[in-house]
Amino acid sequence: MPHDPTLERLANATLLVPFESYQAPRWVLDGLADGISGVCLFHNNLRSAEQVTALNAHLREATDLPPLISLDEEGGDVTRIGQARGSDYPGNAALGAVDDPDLTRETFRALGLELADLGFNLDLAPSVDVNVADDNPVIGTRSFGADAELVARHAAASVQGLQEAGVAACAKHFPGHGATSQDSHHTLPRVEADGDLLRRRELLPFRAAVDAGVRSILTAHIELPGLGGDGPSTLNRALLNDLLRDEMGFTGVVVSDAMDMRGVSERIGIPEASVLAVAAGCDLLCLGRYVYADQVAAVRTALVEAVREGRLSGERLEEAADRNARLRAWVARSAVERVPDDSASAIGLTGARRAVRIDGDLPPLNDPFVVEVDAPPGMAVGEVPWGLGPWFHDTMRVSPDGDHPSTVLATVGDRDLVVVVRDAHRYPSAQTFVSGLLRAHPNAVVVEMGLPIWRPDCGAYVSTYGAAHVNGLSAAELLGSAGALKVTN
């Protein structure tokens, strides 16, 4: 087929690409110059604040109109800039537990200003899913809560906070991933609920985000037949046009969730899924973490060929390119000059402290031993440190599947015991392990750093509503006030 630079440039304009390293490779810089709309950075691109700032400045130099430079920075458990030690922001579940929209707005504004300082202009956040499934493996503490009106309040506040900082917000995962019991990274979840319920529950926070002026919305790779249409929402024209555009009045950029996720592309491949996503109404294709030069070229080729074959209209491609250009223009003129503000850097810890809850009376703690019961990280979270280890000298991390309570108890002896868990309600082996410890130490303190759903009989039960660095510090401070503890910074 003949080379068509105009059509290829339009196809490029739908792409949000990842890359391999701490420096932008030539294929990315050339791609930005040839019309690629932007990049999405992951852990493998982030080494230090200085390196990230320089990288993002280099990316901006590749094109006249600033490219979209994005990442998944939700604060809380899903953090990219906090990967080394955990986030300095408490996360949505903690903010929802406090339920102070002003605090949420201030927190996301502080986060947005930090991202802007690093050179980012699009944050694939906030998650505005209503987490009504206790066993949800992918949302959980990423949600503000299980009540749609509460989530809607904080959806609006978080969008406003980010965008006041000059960073475009991206409400996700449309039309709502909170009722799923499967992870769309691995499969295609299906939510069997009637349309009336889904409109009252799942859609309410997205309406609030739209009313708050959110600049982009990210789709979910899930099926919700109650809202009409078949297949993943990312490929569902009825949801992305009839519902989101026509009924809800959204005029911004529709961003796909990562196209390398099995929920959307396992059966048909990333290039074909990308064609169908753009045809359905996605403007910007977030390709995923490992979709590099050759695969990016394959997606571009698939889009061009789909236009030539009549399966994708050129007008749809132009519409997507225009929306993405308008978003790039918005971030270019919305940059905020940051004024140093000590209170902004402390807002995350303030929120975490306000979120922490205690059931029961904290016993006096003298020379405690901390046992952290490990839990597997989700795909969205990745390997980010969590727990109380940074603040307590004697801390042991155990596997509930590979270790035995008796071995741990022999080490603990008669010392005071603090047991740390994360979403214990989702892991029967963790519950069994903790119960074994509590039989010998019934007055132990249990600290839940996920959702406080499984509550064992113990001396005191502490809930942090998240496992970010500041969530751990808030719990450490609380335990430190209960007795003669040595808490290290």
TILO-212827 format. One record per residue (C-alpha): residue number from 1; x, y, z. Coordinates in nm, 2 decimals. Example, Ala and Ser with C-alpha at 12.3 -4.5 7.8 and 13.67 -1.06 7.14 Angstrom:
{n->1 x->1.23 y->-0.45 z->0.78}
{n->2 x->1.37 y->-0.11 z->0.71}
END
This chain:
{n->1 x->0.00 y->0.00 z->0.00}
{n->2 x->0.13 y->0.35 z->-0.07}
{n->3 x->0.27 y->0.56 z->0.22}
{n->4 x->0.02 y->0.82 z->0.34}
{n->5 x->0.19 y->1.05 z->0.59}
{n->6 x->-0.13 y->1.25 z->0.66}
{n->7 x->-0.33 y->0.93 z->0.76}
{n->8 x->-0.03 y->0.80 z->0.96}
{n->9 x->-0.01 y->1.12 z->1.15}
{n->10 x->-0.38 y->1.11 z->1.23}
{n->11 x->-0.33 y->0.75 z->1.35}
{n->12 x->-0.03 y->0.86 z->1.56}
{n->13 x->-0.25 y->1.13 z->1.72}
{n->14 x->-0.45 y->0.85 z->1.89}
{n->15 x->-0.15 y->0.70 z->2.07}
{n->16 x->-0.03 y->0.73 z->2.43}
{n->17 x->0.28 y->0.51 z->2.43}
{n->18 x->0.51 y->0.36 z->2.69}
{n->19 x->0.88 y->0.31 z->2.65}
{n->20 x->1.16 y->0.10 z->2.79}
{n->21 x->1.40 y->0.31 z->2.98}
{n->22 x->1.50 y->0.61 z->3.19}
{n->23 x->1.57 y->0.81 z->2.88}
{n->24 x->1.34 y->0.86 z->2.58}
{n->25 x->1.45 y->0.64 z->2.30}
{n->26 x->1.48 y->0.77 z->1.94}
{n->27 x->1.16 y->0.60 z->1.83}
{n->28 x->0.96 y->0.79 z->2.09}
{n->29 x->1.11 y->1.13 z->2.01}
{n->30 x->1.07 y->1.07 z->1.63}
{n->31 x->0.71 y->0.95 z->1.70}
{n->32 x->0.62 y->1.26 z->1.90}
{n->33 x->0.76 y->1.48 z->1.61}
{n->34 x->0.54 y->1.27 z->1.38}
{n->35 x->0.22 y->1.34 z->1.57}
{n->36 x->0.21 y->1.09 z->1.86}
{n->37 x->0.00 y->1.26 z->2.12}
{n->38 x->0.19 y->1.16 z->2.43}
{n->39 x->0.35 y->0.90 z->2.65}
{n->40 x->0.26 y->0.71 z->2.97}
{n->41 x->0.54 y->0.66 z->3.22}
{n->42 x->0.57 y->0.35 z->3.45}
{n->43 x->0.81 y->0.24 z->3.72}
{n->44 x->1.08 y->0.14 z->3.46}
{n->45 x->1.09 y->0.51 z->3.35}
{n->46 x->1.12 y->0.67 z->3.70}
{n->47 x->1.45 y->0.66 z->3.90}
{n->48 x->1.46 y->1.00 z->4.08}
{n->49 x->1.29 y->1.34 z->4.07}
{n->50 x->1.59 y->1.49 z->3.89}
{n->51 x->1.59 y->1.22 z->3.62}
{n->52 x->1.21 y->1.24 z->3.57}
{n->53 x->1.22 y->1.62 z->3.54}
{n->54 x->1.50 y->1.60 z->3.28}
{n->55 x->1.32 y->1.32 z->3.09}
{n->56 x->1.00 y->1.51 z->3.07}
{n->57 x->1.17 y->1.83 z->2.96}
{n->58 x->1.34 y->1.63 z->2.68}
{n->59 x->1.00 y->1.49 z->2.57}
{n->60 x->0.85 y->1.84 z->2.56}
{n->61 x->1.14 y->1.95 z->2.33}
{n->62 x->1.04 y->1.69 z->2.07}
{n->63 x->0.73 y->1.89 z->1.94}
{n->64 x->0.60 y->2.24 z->1.94}
{n->65 x->0.27 y->2.17 z->2.12}
{n->66 x->0.35 y->2.00 z->2.45}
{n->67 x->0.28 y->1.62 z->2.43}
{n->68 x->0.07 y->1.46 z->2.69}
{n->69 x->0.30 y->1.32 z->2.96}
{n->70 x->0.10 y->1.09 z->3.18}
{n->71 x->0.12 y->0.83 z->3.45}
{n->72 x->-0.11 y->0.64 z->3.69}
{n->73 x->-0.06 y->0.84 z->4.00}
{n->74 x->-0.36 y->0.79 z->4.22}
{n->75 x->-0.19 y->0.84 z->4.55}
{n->76 x->-0.24 y->0.57 z->4.81}
{n->77 x->-0.16 y->0.22 z->4.70}
{n->78 x->-0.13 y->0.30 z->4.32}
{n->79 x->0.17 y->0.52 z->4.30}
{n->80 x->0.45 y->0.57 z->4.05}
{n->81 x->0.63 y->0.87 z->4.20}
{n->82 x->0.62 y->0.70 z->4.54}
{n->83 x->0.74 y->0.36 z->4.43}
{n->84 x->1.06 y->0.37 z->4.64}
{n->85 x->0.89 y->0.39 z->4.98}
{n->86 x->0.52 y->0.43 z->4.92}
{n->87 x->0.31 y->0.74 z->4.86}
{n->88 x->0.30 y->1.06 z->5.05}
{n->89 x->-0.07 y->1.08 z->4.98}
{n->90 x->-0.32 y->0.86 z->5.17}
{n->91 x->-0.53 y->0.73 z->4.88}
{n->92 x->-0.90 y->0.73 z->4.80}
{n->93 x->-1.03 y->0.49 z->5.06}
{n->94 x->-0.87 y->0.69 z->5.34}
{n->95 x->-1.01 y->1.02 z->5.20}
{n->96 x->-1.35 y->0.86 z->5.17}
{n->97 x->-1.33 y->0.74 z->5.53}
{n->98 x->-1.27 y->1.10 z->5.64}
{n->99 x->-1.54 y->1.23 z->5.39}
{n->100 x->-1.42 y->1.59 z->5.38}
{n->101 x->-1.44 y->1.70 z->5.01}
{n->102 x->-1.22 y->2.00 z->5.09}
{n->103 x->-0.95 y->1.77 z->5.22}
{n->104 x->-0.98 y->1.56 z->4.90}
{n->105 x->-0.96 y->1.87 z->4.68}
{n->106 x->-0.65 y->2.00 z->4.87}
{n->107 x->-0.49 y->1.66 z->4.86}
{n->108 x->-0.53 y->1.62 z->4.49}
{n->109 x->-0.42 y->1.98 z->4.43}
{n->110 x->-0.10 y->1.91 z->4.62}
{n->111 x->-0.05 y->1.59 z->4.42}
{n->112 x->-0.11 y->1.78 z->4.10}
{n->113 x->0.14 y->2.05 z->4.18}
{n->114 x->0.40 y->1.79 z->4.26}
{n->115 x->0.33 y->1.61 z->3.93}
{n->116 x->0.34 y->1.94 z->3.74}
{n->117 x->0.68 y->2.02 z->3.90}
{n->118 x->0.81 y->1.69 z->3.76}
{n->119 x->0.68 y->1.78 z->3.41}
{n->120 x->0.36 y->1.57 z->3.40}
{n->121 x->0.04 y->1.72 z->3.26}
{n->122 x->-0.21 y->1.43 z->3.25}
{n->123 x->-0.28 y->1.21 z->3.55}
{n->124 x->-0.48 y->0.89 z->3.49}
{n->125 x->-0.67 y->0.95 z->3.81}
{n->126 x->-0.89 y->0.96 z->4.00}
{n->127 x->-1.06 y->0.62 z->4.03}
{n->128 x->-1.43 y->0.70 z->4.08}
{n->129 x->-1.55 y->0.34 z->4.09}
{n->130 x->-1.80 y->0.26 z->4.36}
{n->131 x->-1.65 y->-0.04 z->4.53}
{n->132 x->-1.95 y->-0.26 z->4.62}
{n->133 x->-1.78 y->-0.60 z->4.58}
{n->134 x->-1.58 y->-0.69 z->4.89}
{n->135 x->-1.38 y->-0.94 z->4.69}
{n->136 x->-1.30 y->-0.69 z->4.41}
{n->137 x->-0.93 y->-0.78 z->4.33}
{n->138 x->-0.85 y->-0.46 z->4.13}
{n->139 x->-1.03 y->-0.16 z->4.29}
{n->140 x->-1.06 y->-0.19 z->4.67}
{n->141 x->-0.88 y->0.09 z->4.85}
{n->142 x->-0.85 y->0.27 z->4.51}
{n->143 x->-1.22 y->0.37 z->4.56}
{n->144 x->-1.35 y->0.64 z->4.78}
{n->145 x->-1.60 y->0.39 z->4.91}
{n->146 x->-1.92 y->0.18 z->4.85}
{n->147 x->-2.17 y->0.47 z->4.86}
{n->148 x->-2.23 y->0.63 z->4.52}
{n->149 x->-2.31 y->0.97 z->4.66}
{n->150 x->-2.00 y->0.98 z->4.87}
{n->151 x->-1.79 y->0.87 z->4.57}
{n->152 x->-1.95 y->1.14 z->4.36}
{n->153 x->-1.86 y->1.41 z->4.61}
{n->154 x->-1.50 y->1.31 z->4.61}
{n->155 x->-1.49 y->1.25 z->4.24}
{n->156 x->-1.58 y->1.61 z->4.18}
{n->157 x->-1.33 y->1.73 z->4.45}
{n->158 x->-1.04 y->1.53 z->4.32}
{n->159 x->-1.10 y->1.64 z->3.96}
{n->160 x->-1.11 y->2.00 z->4.07}
{n->161 x->-0.79 y->1.97 z->4.28}
{n->162 x->-0.58 y->1.81 z->4.01}
{n->163 x->-0.70 y->2.06 z->3.74}
{n->164 x->-0.65 y->2.36 z->3.96}
{n->165 x->-0.28 y->2.25 z->3.96}
{n->166 x->-0.28 y->2.26 z->3.58}
{n->167 x->-0.28 y->1.87 z->3.54}
{n->168 x->-0.56 y->1.72 z->3.34}
{n->169 x->-0.76 y->1.47 z->3.54}
{n->170 x->-0.89 y->1.14 z->3.40}
{n->171 x->-1.18 y->0.98 z->3.58}
{n->172 x->-1.18 y->0.60 z->3.56}
{n->173 x->-1.29 y->0.32 z->3.50}
{n->174 x->-1.60 y->0.41 z->3.30}
{n->175 x->-1.87 y->0.31 z->3.34}
{n->176 x->-1.76 y->0.16 z->3.67}
{n->177 x->-1.53 y->-0.13 z->3.78}
{n->178 x->-1.64 y->-0.14 z->4.15}
{n->179 x->-1.89 y->-0.43 z->4.13}
{n->180 x->-1.65 y->-0.68 z->3.97}
{n->181 x->-1.50 y->-0.99 z->4.13}
{n->182 x->-1.24 y->-1.04 z->3.85}
{n->183 x->-0.94 y->-0.84 z->3.74}
{n->184 x->-0.96 y->-0.70 z->3.38}
{n->185 x->-0.58 y->-0.73 z->3.36}
{n->186 x->-0.64 y->-1.11 z->3.33}
{n->187 x->-0.99 y->-1.16 z->3.20}
{n->188 x->-1.31 y->-0.99 z->3.09}
{n->189 x->-1.52 y->-0.93 z->3.40}
{n->190 x->-1.90 y->-0.91 z->3.36}
{n->191 x->-2.14 y->-0.73 z->3.59}
{n->192 x->-2.49 y->-0.86 z->3.60}
{n->193 x->-2.70 y->-0.57 z->3.73}
{n->194 x->-3.00 y->-0.39 z->3.58}
{n->195 x->-2.96 y->-0.06 z->3.41}
{n->196 x->-3.15 y->0.14 z->3.67}
{n->197 x->-2.91 y->0.02 z->3.94}
{n->198 x->-2.61 y->0.09 z->3.73}
{n->199 x->-2.73 y->0.44 z->3.65}
{n->200 x->-2.79 y->0.52 z->4.02}
{n->201 x->-2.47 y->0.37 z->4.14}
{n->202 x->-2.19 y->0.33 z->3.88}
{n->203 x->-2.27 y->0.64 z->3.67}
{n->204 x->-2.33 y->0.89 z->3.95}
{n->205 x->-1.96 y->0.96 z->4.02}
{n->206 x->-1.89 y->1.00 z->3.65}
{n->207 x->-2.17 y->1.25 z->3.61}
{n->208 x->-2.02 y->1.44 z->3.90}
{n->209 x->-1.68 y->1.43 z->3.73}
{n->210 x->-1.83 y->1.56 z->3.41}
{n->211 x->-2.01 y->1.84 z->3.59}
{n->212 x->-1.68 y->1.93 z->3.76}
{n->213 x->-1.52 y->1.98 z->3.42}
{n->214 x->-1.30 y->1.66 z->3.40}
{n->215 x->-1.09 y->1.68 z->3.09}
{n->216 x->-1.07 y->1.30 z->3.02}
{n->217 x->-1.24 y->0.98 z->3.11}
{n->218 x->-1.08 y->0.63 z->3.10}
{n->219 x->-1.27 y->0.33 z->2.99}
{n->220 x->-1.30 y->-0.01 z->3.16}
{n->221 x->-1.24 y->-0.35 z->3.00}
{n->222 x->-1.56 y->-0.49 z->3.15}
{n->223 x->-1.91 y->-0.60 z->3.03}
{n->224 x->-2.22 y->-0.43 z->3.17}
{n->225 x->-2.51 y->-0.56 z->2.96}
{n->226 x->-2.75 y->-0.37 z->3.17}
{n->227 x->-2.63 y->-0.05 z->3.01}
{n->228 x->-2.66 y->-0.18 z->2.65}
{n->229 x->-2.43 y->-0.32 z->2.39}
{n->230 x->-2.20 y->-0.62 z->2.40}
{n->231 x->-1.83 y->-0.68 z->2.48}
{n->232 x->-1.58 y->-0.47 z->2.67}
{n->233 x->-1.69 y->-0.11 z->2.75}
{n->234 x->-1.38 y->0.01 z->2.57}
{n->235 x->-1.51 y->-0.14 z->2.24}
{n->236 x->-1.88 y->-0.05 z->2.31}
{n->237 x->-2.01 y->0.24 z->2.09}
{n->238 x->-2.34 y->0.25 z->2.27}
{n->239 x->-2.16 y->0.33 z->2.60}
{n->240 x->-1.90 y->0.57 z->2.47}
{n->241 x->-2.13 y->0.77 z->2.24}
{n->242 x->-2.50 y->0.72 z->2.32}
{n->243 x->-2.44 y->0.72 z->2.70}
{n->244 x->-2.12 y->0.91 z->2.77}
{n->245 x->-2.13 y->1.17 z->2.49}
{n->246 x->-2.50 y->1.22 z->2.41}
{n->247 x->-2.67 y->1.15 z->2.74}
{n->248 x->-2.41 y->1.26 z->2.99}
{n->249 x->-2.28 y->1.55 z->2.78}
{n->250 x->-1.91 y->1.47 z->2.80}
{n->251 x->-1.70 y->1.66 z->2.55}
{n->252 x->-1.35 y->1.58 z->2.66}
{n->253 x->-1.11 y->1.30 z->2.57}
{n->254 x->-1.20 y->0.94 z->2.60}
{n->255 x->-0.89 y->0.74 z->2.70}
{n->256 x->-0.88 y->0.36 z->2.68}
{n->257 x->-0.75 y->0.16 z->2.97}
{n->258 x->-0.43 y->-0.02 z->2.87}
{n->259 x->-0.48 y->-0.21 z->2.55}
{n->260 x->-0.24 y->-0.49 z->2.64}
{n->261 x->-0.48 y->-0.60 z->2.91}
{n->262 x->-0.64 y->-0.94 z->2.85}
{n->263 x->-0.99 y->-0.81 z->2.91}
{n->264 x->-0.98 y->-0.62 z->2.58}
{n->265 x->-0.72 y->-0.78 z->2.35}
{n->266 x->-0.65 y->-1.14 z->2.46}
{n->267 x->-0.86 y->-1.29 z->2.18}
{n->268 x->-0.81 y->-1.04 z->1.90}
{n->269 x->-0.47 y->-0.88 z->1.96}
{n->270 x->-0.37 y->-0.53 z->2.05}
{n->271 x->-0.38 y->-0.38 z->1.69}
{n->272 x->-0.73 y->-0.50 z->1.62}
{n->273 x->-0.86 y->-0.41 z->1.96}
{n->274 x->-0.71 y->-0.06 z->1.91}
{n->275 x->-0.90 y->-0.02 z->1.58}
{n->276 x->-1.23 y->-0.13 z->1.74}
{n->277 x->-1.17 y->0.10 z->2.04}
{n->278 x->-1.12 y->0.41 z->1.82}
{n->279 x->-1.42 y->0.31 z->1.61}
{n->280 x->-1.63 y->0.28 z->1.93}
{n->281 x->-1.53 y->0.63 z->2.05}
{n->282 x->-1.19 y->0.61 z->2.22}
{n->283 x->-0.98 y->0.91 z->2.13}
{n->284 x->-0.66 y->0.82 z->2.30}
{n->285 x->-0.52 y->0.47 z->2.32}
{n->286 x->-0.32 y->0.40 z->2.64}
{n->287 x->-0.13 y->0.10 z->2.49}
{n->288 x->0.00 y->-0.04 z->2.82}
{n->289 x->0.34 y->-0.09 z->2.98}
{n->290 x->0.53 y->-0.31 z->2.74}
{n->291 x->0.40 y->-0.21 z->2.39}
{n->292 x->0.71 y->-0.07 z->2.24}
{n->293 x->0.84 y->0.04 z->1.89}
{n->294 x->0.74 y->-0.25 z->1.67}
{n->295 x->0.41 y->-0.31 z->1.84}
{n->296 x->0.33 y->0.07 z->1.83}
{n->297 x->0.40 y->0.06 z->1.45}
{n->298 x->0.17 y->-0.24 z->1.42}
{n->299 x->-0.11 y->-0.04 z->1.59}
{n->300 x->-0.06 y->0.26 z->1.37}
{n->301 x->-0.06 y->0.03 z->1.06}
{n->302 x->-0.38 y->-0.14 z->1.17}
{n->303 x->-0.55 y->0.20 z->1.21}
{n->304 x->-0.44 y->0.32 z->0.87}
{n->305 x->-0.55 y->0.00 z->0.70}
{n->306 x->-0.88 y->0.00 z->0.88}
{n->307 x->-0.95 y->0.35 z->0.73}
{n->308 x->-0.85 y->0.23 z->0.38}
{n->309 x->-1.07 y->-0.08 z->0.42}
{n->310 x->-1.37 y->0.13 z->0.53}
{n->311 x->-1.39 y->-0.03 z->0.88}
{n->312 x->-1.29 y->0.29 z->1.05}
{n->313 x->-1.39 y->0.63 z->0.91}
{n->314 x->-1.14 y->0.90 z->0.85}
{n->315 x->-1.37 y->1.14 z->1.02}
{n->316 x->-1.36 y->0.94 z->1.34}
{n->317 x->-0.98 y->0.95 z->1.33}
{n->318 x->-0.98 y->1.32 z->1.27}
{n->319 x->-1.23 y->1.37 z->1.55}
{n->320 x->-1.01 y->1.18 z->1.79}
{n->321 x->-0.70 y->1.37 z->1.68}
{n->322 x->-0.88 y->1.71 z->1.73}
{n->323 x->-0.99 y->1.62 z->2.08}
{n->324 x->-0.64 y->1.52 z->2.18}
{n->325 x->-0.50 y->1.83 z->2.03}
{n->326 x->-0.74 y->2.04 z->2.23}
{n->327 x->-0.64 y->1.86 z->2.55}
{n->328 x->-0.27 y->1.93 z->2.47}
{n->329 x->-0.36 y->2.29 z->2.42}
{n->330 x->-0.54 y->2.30 z->2.75}
{n->331 x->-0.25 y->2.17 z->2.95}
{n->332 x->-0.01 y->2.41 z->2.76}
{n->333 x->-0.21 y->2.71 z->2.88}
{n->334 x->-0.31 y->2.57 z->3.22}
{n->335 x->0.04 y->2.53 z->3.37}
{n->336 x->0.04 y->2.67 z->3.72}
{n->337 x->0.35 y->2.84 z->3.87}
{n->338 x->0.40 y->2.67 z->4.20}
{n->339 x->0.45 y->2.89 z->4.51}
{n->340 x->0.64 y->2.70 z->4.79}
{n->341 x->0.39 y->2.60 z->5.05}
{n->342 x->0.48 y->2.38 z->5.35}
{n->343 x->0.12 y->2.30 z->5.42}
{n->344 x->0.08 y->2.13 z->5.08}
{n->345 x->0.36 y->1.89 z->5.15}
{n->346 x->0.20 y->1.79 z->5.49}
{n->347 x->-0.16 y->1.75 z->5.35}
{n->348 x->-0.11 y->1.38 z->5.28}
{n->349 x->-0.01 y->1.29 z->5.63}
{n->350 x->-0.29 y->1.51 z->5.77}
{n->351 x->-0.54 y->1.31 z->5.57}
{n->352 x->-0.39 y->0.97 z->5.67}
{n->353 x->-0.40 y->1.07 z->6.04}
{n->354 x->-0.77 y->1.18 z->6.01}
{n->355 x->-0.85 y->0.85 z->5.84}
{n->356 x->-0.71 y->0.60 z->6.09}
{n->357 x->-0.97 y->0.43 z->6.31}
{n->358 x->-0.95 y->0.21 z->6.63}
{n->359 x->-1.19 y->-0.06 z->6.74}
{n->360 x->-1.13 y->-0.15 z->7.10}
{n->361 x->-0.88 y->0.00 z->7.35}
{n->362 x->-0.51 y->0.01 z->7.25}
{n->363 x->-0.33 y->-0.19 z->7.53}
{n->364 x->0.00 y->-0.05 z->7.67}
{n->365 x->0.27 y->-0.16 z->7.43}
{n->366 x->0.62 y->-0.22 z->7.56}
{n->367 x->0.89 y->-0.36 z->7.34}
{n->368 x->0.65 y->-0.49 z->7.08}
{n->369 x->0.72 y->-0.74 z->6.80}
{n->370 x->0.56 y->-0.65 z->6.46}
{n->371 x->0.45 y->-0.94 z->6.23}
{n->372 x->0.35 y->-0.84 z->5.88}
{n->373 x->0.14 y->-1.10 z->5.70}
{n->374 x->0.23 y->-1.06 z->5.33}
{n->375 x->-0.03 y->-1.03 z->5.06}
{n->376 x->0.03 y->-1.04 z->4.68}
{n->377 x->0.03 y->-0.70 z->4.51}
{n->378 x->-0.23 y->-0.64 z->4.24}
{n->379 x->-0.13 y->-0.56 z->3.88}
{n->380 x->-0.22 y->-0.20 z->3.92}
{n->381 x->-0.03 y->-0.16 z->4.24}
{n->382 x->0.30 y->-0.34 z->4.16}
{n->383 x->0.59 y->-0.38 z->4.40}
{n->384 x->0.56 y->-0.08 z->4.63}
{n->385 x->0.68 y->-0.11 z->5.00}
{n->386 x->0.41 y->-0.12 z->5.27}
{n->387 x->0.38 y->-0.21 z->5.63}
{n->388 x->0.52 y->-0.08 z->5.96}
{n->389 x->0.88 y->-0.20 z->5.92}
{n->390 x->1.03 y->0.15 z->5.86}
{n->391 x->0.92 y->0.26 z->6.21}
{n->392 x->0.98 y->-0.05 z->6.43}
{n->393 x->1.31 y->-0.22 z->6.49}
{n->394 x->1.17 y->-0.57 z->6.54}
{n->395 x->0.96 y->-0.65 z->6.24}
{n->396 x->0.91 y->-0.99 z->6.06}
{n->397 x->0.74 y->-1.03 z->5.72}
{n->398 x->0.58 y->-1.37 z->5.69}
{n->399 x->0.41 y->-1.57 z->5.41}
{n->400 x->0.08 y->-1.71 z->5.53}
{n->401 x->0.12 y->-1.99 z->5.28}
{n->402 x->0.48 y->-2.08 z->5.35}
{n->403 x->0.54 y->-2.00 z->5.72}
{n->404 x->0.37 y->-2.13 z->6.03}
{n->405 x->0.24 y->-1.94 z->6.33}
{n->406 x->0.43 y->-2.16 z->6.58}
{n->407 x->0.76 y->-2.05 z->6.43}
{n->408 x->0.67 y->-1.69 z->6.46}
{n->409 x->0.54 y->-1.73 z->6.81}
{n->410 x->0.86 y->-1.89 z->6.92}
{n->411 x->1.04 y->-1.57 z->6.80}
{n->412 x->0.78 y->-1.34 z->6.96}
{n->413 x->0.79 y->-1.51 z->7.30}
{n->414 x->0.61 y->-1.31 z->7.57}
{n->415 x->0.66 y->-0.97 z->7.40}
{n->416 x->0.36 y->-0.75 z->7.30}
{n->417 x->0.25 y->-0.85 z->6.95}
{n->418 x->0.13 y->-0.62 z->6.66}
{n->419 x->0.00 y->-0.80 z->6.35}
{n->420 x->-0.02 y->-0.62 z->6.02}
{n->421 x->-0.24 y->-0.74 z->5.74}
{n->422 x->-0.36 y->-0.61 z->5.40}
{n->423 x->-0.70 y->-0.70 z->5.27}
{n->424 x->-0.72 y->-1.00 z->5.50}
{n->425 x->-1.08 y->-1.06 z->5.40}
{n->426 x->-0.96 y->-1.17 z->5.05}
{n->427 x->-0.71 y->-1.43 z->5.17}
{n->428 x->-0.83 y->-1.72 z->5.39}
{n->429 x->-0.47 y->-1.83 z->5.45}
{n->430 x->-0.40 y->-1.49 z->5.60}
{n->431 x->-0.70 y->-1.52 z->5.83}
{n->432 x->-0.60 y->-1.87 z->5.94}
{n->433 x->-0.24 y->-1.75 z->6.01}
{n->434 x->-0.36 y->-1.45 z->6.21}
{n->435 x->-0.60 y->-1.66 z->6.41}
{n->436 x->-0.32 y->-1.89 z->6.50}
{n->437 x->-0.12 y->-1.60 z->6.63}
{n->438 x->-0.41 y->-1.46 z->6.83}
{n->439 x->-0.48 y->-1.78 z->7.01}
{n->440 x->-0.15 y->-1.74 z->7.18}
{n->441 x->-0.17 y->-1.35 z->7.20}
{n->442 x->-0.54 y->-1.26 z->7.24}
{n->443 x->-0.45 y->-0.91 z->7.33}
{n->444 x->-0.25 y->-0.84 z->7.02}
{n->445 x->-0.31 y->-0.54 z->6.81}
{n->446 x->-0.42 y->-0.61 z->6.45}
{n->447 x->-0.35 y->-0.33 z->6.19}
{n->448 x->-0.55 y->-0.36 z->5.87}
{n->449 x->-0.39 y->-0.16 z->5.58}
{n->450 x->-0.65 y->-0.26 z->5.33}
{n->451 x->-1.03 y->-0.25 z->5.36}
{n->452 x->-1.14 y->-0.33 z->5.72}
{n->453 x->-1.38 y->-0.61 z->5.64}
{n->454 x->-1.25 y->-0.91 z->5.82}
{n->455 x->-1.22 y->-0.82 z->6.19}
{n->456 x->-1.07 y->-1.08 z->6.42}
{n->457 x->-1.12 y->-1.09 z->6.80}
{n->458 x->-0.81 y->-0.91 z->6.93}
{n->459 x->-0.70 y->-0.65 z->7.18}
{n->460 x->-0.75 y->-0.36 z->6.94}
{n->461 x->-0.82 y->-0.33 z->6.56}
{n->462 x->-0.66 y->-0.04 z->6.37}
{n->463 x->-0.78 y->0.05 z->6.02}
{n->464 x->-0.57 y->0.27 z->5.80}
{n->465 x->-0.77 y->0.24 z->5.48}
{n->466 x->-0.46 y->0.21 z->5.27}
{n->467 x->-0.10 y->0.10 z->5.26}
{n->468 x->0.07 y->0.42 z->5.15}
{n->469 x->0.38 y->0.55 z->5.34}
{n->470 x->0.17 y->0.81 z->5.52}
{n->471 x->-0.09 y->0.54 z->5.62}
{n->472 x->0.18 y->0.34 z->5.78}
{n->473 x->0.33 y->0.64 z->5.95}
{n->474 x->-0.01 y->0.74 z->6.09}
{n->475 x->-0.05 y->0.39 z->6.24}
{n->476 x->0.30 y->0.39 z->6.38}
{n->477 x->0.23 y->0.72 z->6.55}
{n->478 x->-0.08 y->0.58 z->6.70}
{n->479 x->0.09 y->0.27 z->6.83}
{n->480 x->0.38 y->0.48 z->6.96}
{n->481 x->0.14 y->0.68 z->7.17}
{n->482 x->0.02 y->0.35 z->7.34}
{n->483 x->0.34 y->0.28 z->7.52}
{n->484 x->0.71 y->0.29 z->7.54}
{n->485 x->0.78 y->0.23 z->7.17}
{n->486 x->1.08 y->0.33 z->6.97}
{n->487 x->0.95 y->0.46 z->6.65}
{n->488 x->1.22 y->0.53 z->6.39}
{n->489 x->1.18 y->0.78 z->6.11}
END
